[in-house]
């Protein structure tokens, strides 16, 4: 048995540890392993990771995972279906038999019904709702009954769809989320705080009971990354690209380049920029992702060239489980690389570029000098 987890761990807190403990228990009862695929520098909602992937992966292994594989940038900063599709592709290639995930509603029996409805919906019917200004989450709610106020449940459906569409033999194991909601921001003594609340109160001692001592130490000694820093760099990039250049950026379509450019001329801050661009159709998350693609100069051609890669980096591994890497590479479905070097760097051009931009803005680290974290 091999258990898979898809994560961001931004940062890894008590709620995440509970999920890992559930996975660990199931794996130990069946002489199995726990493998995680994790976003590295930026997240699915278009946010900056609070600290880099090596630090968060190290904490994941300390918390009970056997290995953490980096989800490439193009899978990390993507709408739900692409995020799920790439994550499941990696975990399936790593040989998982079960996928464990947290969700607001642990009754996933409705997924097949939703999937059937989705298959019967015409493209014209979907586009009609887009034209009246509904975003994708609202359309999924209207057409299929997929709850748009339960983001983890919606993401779980994307996992289901990714598994279903290529007929993978992977069993889904839902774990009901406890404690604060995903976007909760106060620190009012919940059994588990949200990662959002922790990030928003990073200097408050009250958050420390939700984090391991090692995670607290890492957070205190690192530069804490946030979107505030991005604004002048984004403004420069948008103005230098112009509308024609912005149009070539991945996930920018249907005149969105005009809104982005015009908003940049007026915006006073990063949050103000997002507010000026966002509409009912274009959610804040969608805009934040598009802005990251502009910042990293990720074009539509980059997506076509790099999204389908089957080469992935290992960020951390438990010392006595390091042989898993060789086993997976022998299997041949995906290729895992513990270190970057001159021989394999061409396979990671996009992620090296993104890592260097993150390093320039936040931590000054050189990705070529980062080593796989081997945890006793």
Residue pairs with C-beta under 8 A, 6 or more apart in sequence:
1 26
1 27
1 30
1 31
1 32
1 33
1 97
1 98
2 27
2 32
2 33
2 34
2 35
2 94
2 95
2 96
2 97
2 98
3 23
3 26
3 27
3 32
3 33
3 34
3 35
3 96
3 97
3 98
3 99
3 100
3 173
4 34
4 35
4 36
4 37
4 91
4 94
4 96
4 98
4 99
4 100
4 170
5 19
5 20
5 23
5 34
5 35
5 36
5 37
5 65
5 99
5 100
5 101
6 36
6 37
6 38
6 71
6 84
6 87
6 88
6 91
6 99
6 101
6 159
7 16
7 36
7 37
7 38
7 39
7 60
8 38
8 39
8 43
8 44
8 49
8 76
8 195
9 16
9 38
9 56
9 59
9 60
9 195
10 39
10 43
10 47
10 49
10 50
10 56
10 195
10 199
11 50
11 51
11 56
11 59
11 195
11 198
11 199
11 211
11 215
11 219
12 56
12 59
12 60
12 63
12 211
12 212
12 215
13 192
13 193
13 195
13 198
13 210
13 211
13 215
14 179
14 191
14 192
14 193
14 209
14 210
14 211
15 102
15 177
15 178
15 179
15 192
15 193
15 194
15 210
16 63
17 63
17 64
17 212
18 175
18 178
18 192
19 100
19 101
19 102
19 175
20 34
20 60
20 63
20 64
20 65
21 63
21 64
22 100
22 173
22 175
23 34
23 64
23 65
23 100
24 34
24 64
26 32
26 98
26 100
26 173
27 33
27 34
32 97
33 66
33 67
33 321
33 324
34 64
34 65
34 66
35 65
35 66
35 67
35 68
35 69
35 91
35 94
35 96
35 324
36 57
36 60
36 65
36 67
36 68
36 69
37 68
37 69
37 70
37 71
37 87
37 90
37 91
37 94
38 53
38 56
38 57
38 60
38 68
38 69
38 70
38 71
38 315
39 49
39 53
39 71
39 75
39 76
39 77
40 49
40 52
40 53
40 70
40 71
40 73
40 76
40 315
40 351
40 355
41 48
41 49
41 52
41 53
41 73
41 76
41 354
41 355
41 358
42 48
42 49
42 73
42 76
42 77
42 292
42 354
42 358
43 49
43 76
43 77
44 76
44 77
44 78
44 80
44 83
44 285
44 289
45 285
45 288
45 289
46 77
46 285
46 286
46 287
46 288
46 289
46 290
46 291
46 292
47 227
47 288
48 225
48 226
48 227
48 229
48 230
48 358
48 362
49 56
49 225
49 358
50 199
50 202
50 219
50 224
50 225
50 226
51 218
51 219
51 222
51 224
51 225
51 363
52 222
52 358
52 362
52 363
52 365
53 70
53 315
54 315
54 316
54 370
54 373
55 218
55 222
57 68
57 70
57 315
57 316
57 373
58 214
58 218
58 315
58 316
58 373
58 375
59 212
59 214
59 215
59 218
60 68
60 316
61 67
61 68
61 316
61 317
61 318
61 373
61 375
62 212
62 214
62 375
63 212
65 316
65 318
66 317
66 318
66 321
66 324
67 94
67 314
67 316
67 317
67 318
67 321
67 324
67 325
68 314
68 315
68 316
68 317
69 90
69 94
69 312
69 313
69 314
69 315
69 336
70 312
70 313
70 314
70 315
70 351
71 83
71 86
71 87
71 90
72 86
72 306
72 307
72 309
72 312
72 350
72 351
73 296
73 298
73 350
73 351
73 354
74 82
74 86
74 250
74 298
74 302
74 303
74 306
74 307
74 350
75 82
75 83
75 85
75 86
75 87
75 90
75 307
76 83
77 289
77 292
77 293
78 86
78 251
78 289
79 136
79 251
79 286
79 289
80 154
80 155
80 158
81 158
81 161
81 162
82 307
83 155
83 158
84 155
84 158
84 159
84 161
84 162
85 158
85 162
86 307
87 159
87 162
88 99
88 159
88 162
88 163
88 168
88 170
89 162
89 310
89 334
90 312
90 334
91 99
91 170
92 166
92 168
92 170
92 333
93 310
93 328
93 331
93 333
93 334
94 324
94 328
94 334
94 336
95 327
95 328
95 331
96 170
97 169
97 170
97 171
98 170
98 171
98 172
98 173
99 159
99 163
99 170
99 171
99 172
99 173
100 173
100 174
100 175
101 152
101 155
101 156
101 159
101 172
101 173
101 174
101 175
102 152
102 174
102 175
102 176
102 177
103 150
103 152
103 153
103 156
103 174
103 175
103 176
103 177
104 147
104 150
104 151
104 152
104 153
104 176
104 177
104 181
104 182
105 147
105 150
105 153
105 176
106 174
106 175
106 176
107 174
108 156
108 157
108 160
108 172
108 174
110 145
111 156
111 157
111 160
111 161
112 164
114 144
114 145
114 146
114 157
115 160
115 161
115 164
117 143
117 144
117 145
118 143
118 144
118 161
121 143
121 144
125 143
126 139
126 143
129 138
129 139
129 142
129 143
130 139
130 281
133 279
133 280
133 281
134 142
134 280
134 281
135 280
135 281
135 282
135 283
135 286
137 148
137 154
137 283
138 148
138 280
140 146
140 148
140 154
141 147
141 148
146 153
146 154
146 157
147 153
147 154
148 154
151 182
152 177
152 182
156 172
156 174
159 172
160 172
163 170
163 172
178 191
178 192
179 190
179 191
179 192
179 193
179 194
180 190
180 192
180 193
180 194
180 197
181 194
182 194
182 196
183 194
183 196
184 190
184 193
184 194
184 196
184 197
185 194
185 196
185 197
185 200
186 197
187 193
187 197
187 201
187 204
187 206
187 207
192 210
193 207
193 210
197 207
198 207
198 210
198 211
199 226
201 207
202 219
202 224
208 216
211 219
222 363
223 362
223 363
225 358
225 361
225 362
225 363
227 270
227 271
227 288
228 269
228 270
229 361
229 362
230 270
230 291
230 295
230 361
231 267
231 269
231 270
231 273
233 295
233 361
234 264
234 270
234 273
234 291
234 294
234 295
235 264
235 267
235 273
237 294
237 295
237 297
238 246
238 260
238 261
238 264
238 294
239 261
239 264
241 249
241 294
242 261
243 257
243 258
243 261
244 257
246 252
246 257
246 260
246 261
246 294
247 257
248 299
248 300
248 301
249 257
249 290
249 293
249 294
249 297
249 298
249 299
249 300
250 293
250 298
250 299
250 300
250 302
250 303
251 286
251 289
251 290
251 293
252 260
252 290
252 293
252 294
256 277
256 282
256 290
259 276
259 277
259 279
259 282
260 277
260 290
260 291
260 294
263 273
263 276
263 277
264 273
266 276
267 273
267 276
273 291
274 284
274 287
274 288
274 291
275 284
277 287
278 284
278 286
278 287
292 298
295 357
296 353
296 354
296 357
297 353
298 350
298 354
302 350
306 349
306 350
309 347
310 333
310 334
310 335
311 334
311 335
311 337
311 344
311 347
311 348
312 334
312 335
312 336
312 337
313 336
313 337
313 338
313 340
313 348
313 351
314 325
314 336
314 337
314 338
314 372
315 372
315 373
316 372
316 373
316 374
316 375
317 324
317 325
317 338
317 372
317 373
317 374
317 375
318 374
318 375
318 376
319 374
319 375
319 376
322 374
325 336
325 338
328 334
328 336
329 335
329 336
337 344
337 347
337 348
338 372
339 371
339 372
340 348
340 352
340 367
340 368
340 370
341 368
345 352
345 368
351 367
352 367
352 368
355 367
356 366
356 367
359 365
359 366
359 367
